[in-house]
Amino acid sequence: MPDTPNNPALIGPNYRCGAGEPLLLIAGPCVIESETLTLQIAEELTKIVAGLPIQLVFKASFDKANRTSADAFRGSGIDEGLRILSRVREETGLPITTDIHEPEQATAVGSVCDILQVPAFLARQTDLLVAAAATGRAVHVKKGQFMAPWDMKHVVGKLSAAGARNILLCERGTFFGYGRLVNDMRAIPQMQSLGVPVIYDATHSVQEPGGLGGATGGNRAMVGPLARAAMALGADGLFCETHPDPDTSPSDGANMVPLAEMSALLKRLVMIREAARSPLA
């Protein structure tokens, strides 16, 4: 029988994500556009969380392999992307994460990143999960938009059987008709009942898949309200993509939070989370 996953999950040399631990924040731009911009965002996020009870992990994708259109910008590619992410770690000291789409990418990404992220569309891909587990790194799996929360027990089972001990699950919305996602917030405690920490993805939850015709749309005005609800329900972490000027981003601009608004958002979320965890007088 596979061992029980760690809860709190261990991430990098210093972070612990789970019940009773500080909020884990996975934040950064959707995609790596340039080395300069990526470093700028990482450095600003470091300043924003200073003094807050937040454990920051920097995230950026080297490849957006599931873009709506063949003409869409995909990213820097794995070699250049991992070089830039390594530079982020060197300059800021932050743990880093990025997503993988093929089993063959896991070893290279695991040599650089503290967390390997498995995209929602690929949450059932056994070979991808096994390859991620084999790196010995923490693995963060987004619940498929087509999956029930309790179905994620099979994801945990596959990872555990392959040797993963530090497993994070993520709620990021469920398909509701065509081009719409909704959140059933019960998914947070339901997935926590599987014995692993749960992250809430506030920005992808407001996506409108295919909403712009040849690209995904979104409604960033709903990021704050949904994130507040997730904190009240006891989410162990928050995933939130951000950009200095989201409307110029080549990927997911419609649902990203402007970098200038992150500080106010996070301060409010910390207050809600601490209030929800405090015993009643």
C-alpha positions in Angstrom: 0.0 0.0 0.0 1.3 3.5 -0.8 2.1 5.8 2.1 -0.3 8.5 3.2 0.6 11.8 1.6 2.1 14.5 3.8 -0.3 17.0 5.3 1.1 19.7 5.7 2.8 19.2 2.3 6.5 20.1 2.2 7.5 22.5 -0.5 11.2 23.4 -1.1 13.4 23.7 2.0 11.1 25.9 4.2 7.4 25.9 3.2 4.6 23.8 4.6 1.1 23.9 3.2 -1.9 22.6 5.0 -4.0 23.0 8.1 -2.6 25.5 10.6 0.1 26.8 8.2 0.5 30.2 6.6 -1.3 30.8 3.3 0.6 29.4 0.3 0.4 31.9 -2.6 1.3 30.6 -6.1 1.5 33.8 -8.2 3.1 35.2 -11.3 2.3 35.8 -15.0 0.4 33.3 -17.1 3.3 32.9 -19.5 6.9 33.9 -19.8 7.0 36.8 -22.1 10.6 38.0 -21.5 13.3 37.6 -18.9 13.1 41.3 -17.9 9.3 41.2 -17.3 9.4 37.9 -15.5 12.0 39.2 -13.0 10.2 42.4 -12.6 7.0 40.7 -11.6 8.8 38.3 -9.2 10.6 41.1 -7.5 7.4 43.2 -7.1 5.5 40.2 -5.7 8.4 39.6 -3.1 7.9 43.2 -1.9 4.1 42.9 -1.8 4.1 39.8 0.5 6.8 41.2 2.8 5.4 41.3 6.3 2.3 39.3 5.4 1.7 35.7 6.7 2.1 34.4 3.1 4.5 31.8 1.6 5.1 32.9 -2.0 5.9 30.5 -4.8 6.6 32.2 -8.2 4.8 30.7 -11.2 5.1 31.3 -14.9 4.6 28.9 -17.9 7.2 28.2 -20.5 4.6 26.7 -22.9 0.8 27.2 -23.1 0.1 24.0 -24.9 -3.7 24.2 -24.7 -4.3 27.6 -26.4 -7.6 28.0 -28.2 -6.0 29.0 -31.6 -3.0 27.6 -33.4 -2.0 31.3 -34.0 -1.8 32.0 -30.2 1.5 32.8 -28.4 2.7 29.8 -26.5 5.7 31.0 -24.6 9.5 30.7 -24.5 9.9 27.0 -24.8 11.3 24.7 -22.1 15.0 25.4 -22.3 14.7 29.2 -22.2 11.8 29.0 -19.8 13.7 27.0 -17.2 16.7 29.2 -17.6 14.6 32.3 -16.8 12.9 30.5 -13.9 16.3 29.6 -12.5 17.3 33.2 -12.7 14.2 34.2 -10.7 15.2 31.8 -8.0 18.7 33.1 -7.9 17.6 36.8 -7.8 14.7 36.5 -5.4 15.3 33.3 -3.4 11.7 32.2 -4.1 10.6 28.7 -4.7 9.3 28.3 -8.3 6.8 26.3 -10.2 5.6 25.7 -13.8 3.3 23.3 -15.6 4.2 20.2 -17.5 2.2 18.8 -20.4 4.2 15.7 -21.4 5.9 13.0 -19.2 9.2 13.7 -20.9 9.2 17.3 -19.5 9.1 16.2 -15.8 12.7 15.4 -15.2 14.0 18.7 -16.6 11.4 20.7 -14.8 11.9 18.8 -11.6 15.6 19.7 -11.7 14.7 23.4 -11.4 11.2 23.7 -9.9 10.0 23.1 -6.3 6.5 22.2 -7.5 5.4 20.5 -10.7 2.0 21.7 -11.8 -0.3 19.4 -13.8 -2.9 21.3 -15.8 -6.6 20.6 -15.3 -7.2 19.2 -18.8 -4.4 16.6 -18.0 -5.4 15.7 -14.5 -6.3 12.1 -15.5 -3.2 11.4 -17.5 -1.6 8.6 -15.6 1.8 8.7 -17.3 2.1 12.4 -16.6 1.2 12.0 -12.9 3.7 9.1 -12.5 6.5 11.1 -14.2 5.8 14.1 -11.9 5.9 11.9 -8.9 9.2 10.3 -9.9 11.0 13.7 -9.6 10.5 13.7 -5.8 9.1 17.2 -6.0 5.8 18.4 -4.7 3.0 17.9 -7.3 0.1 20.4 -7.7 -2.8 19.0 -9.8 -5.6 21.1 -10.9 -9.0 19.5 -10.8 -10.3 18.9 -14.3 -13.2 21.2 -15.3 -15.1 18.0 -16.1 -14.3 16.2 -12.8 -16.2 15.9 -9.5 -14.2 16.8 -6.4 -14.4 13.2 -5.1 -13.0 11.9 -8.4 -9.7 13.5 -7.4 -9.1 10.6 -5.0 -7.9 8.6 -8.0 -5.4 11.4 -8.8 -4.1 11.2 -5.2 -4.0 7.4 -5.5 -2.0 7.4 -8.7 0.5 9.9 -7.3 0.9 8.1 -4.0 1.4 4.8 -5.7 4.1 6.4 -7.8 5.9 7.6 -4.6 4.7 11.2 -4.3 4.3 12.4 -0.7 3.7 16.1 -1.1 0.5 16.5 -3.1 -1.6 19.6 -3.6 -5.0 19.6 -5.3 -6.6 22.7 -6.9 -10.1 23.9 -7.4 -10.3 26.0 -10.6 -14.0 25.9 -11.7 -16.3 23.5 -13.5 -17.8 23.6 -17.0 -21.3 25.1 -16.9 -22.7 24.9 -20.4 -20.6 26.4 -23.2 -17.9 29.0 -22.5 -18.7 29.3 -18.8 -17.1 28.1 -15.6 -18.7 28.1 -12.1 -17.3 27.2 -8.7 -18.9 24.8 -6.3 -17.1 25.9 -3.2 -17.9 22.6 -1.5 -15.1 21.2 -3.6 -12.5 22.8 -1.2 -13.5 20.8 1.9 -14.4 17.8 -0.1 -11.0 17.6 -1.6 -9.4 18.4 1.7 -11.2 15.3 3.1 -8.9 13.2 0.8 -6.0 14.1 3.2 -4.2 16.7 1.1 -4.0 20.5 1.1 -6.2 22.3 -1.4 -5.3 25.4 -3.4 -8.0 27.7 -4.9 -7.2 29.1 -8.4 -9.0 32.5 -8.3 -8.0 33.6 -11.8 -8.6 30.6 -14.0 -12.0 30.1 -12.2 -13.2 33.3 -13.9 -12.2 32.2 -17.4 -14.7 32.1 -20.2 -13.2 29.3 -22.4 -13.4 30.4 -26.1 -15.2 33.6 -25.0 -13.2 35.8 -27.4 -13.8 33.5 -30.4 -10.2 32.6 -31.0 -9.1 33.1 -27.4 -10.2 32.5 -23.9 -12.0 35.4 -22.2 -12.7 36.1 -18.6 -14.0 38.4 -15.9 -11.3 39.6 -13.5 -13.8 41.6 -11.5 -14.9 38.3 -10.0 -11.5 37.2 -8.8 -11.7 39.1 -5.5 -15.2 37.9 -4.5 -14.4 34.3 -5.3 -11.0 34.4 -3.5 -12.7 35.8 -0.4 -15.2 33.0 -0.4 -12.3 30.4 -0.7 -10.5 32.0 2.2 -13.6 31.8 4.3 -14.0 28.1 3.5 -10.4 27.4 4.6 -8.5 26.9 1.4 -4.8 26.1 2.2 -3.5 28.2 -0.7 -4.3 30.6 -3.4 -3.3 30.5 -7.1 -3.5 34.0 -8.7 -1.9 35.1 -12.0 -0.9 38.7 -12.2 0.7 41.1 -14.7 1.6 44.9 -14.7 -0.8 45.4 -17.6 -3.0 42.3 -18.1 -4.7 43.6 -21.2 -1.4 43.5 -23.1 -0.6 39.9 -22.0 -0.5 37.4 -24.8 -2.3 34.8 -22.6 -5.2 35.0 -20.1 -5.1 38.8 -19.8 -8.9 39.0 -19.2 -8.8 37.1 -16.0 -5.4 38.2 -14.5 -5.1 40.7 -11.6 -3.2 43.9 -12.3 0.0 43.8 -10.3 -0.8 47.1 -8.7 -3.9 45.6 -7.1 -2.3 42.5 -5.6 -1.3 44.1 -2.3 -4.8 45.3 -1.4 -6.3 41.9 -2.5 -3.9 39.9 -0.4 -4.2 42.0 2.7 -8.0 41.5 2.6 -7.7 37.8 2.0 -5.3 37.4 4.9 -7.7 39.1 7.2 -10.6 36.9 6.1 -8.5 33.7 6.4 -7.4 34.7 9.9 -10.9 35.5 11.0 -12.2 32.2 9.7 -9.6 30.3 11.6 -10.0 32.1 14.9 -12.1 30.4 17.6 -15.3 32.2 18.4 -15.2 34.3 21.5 
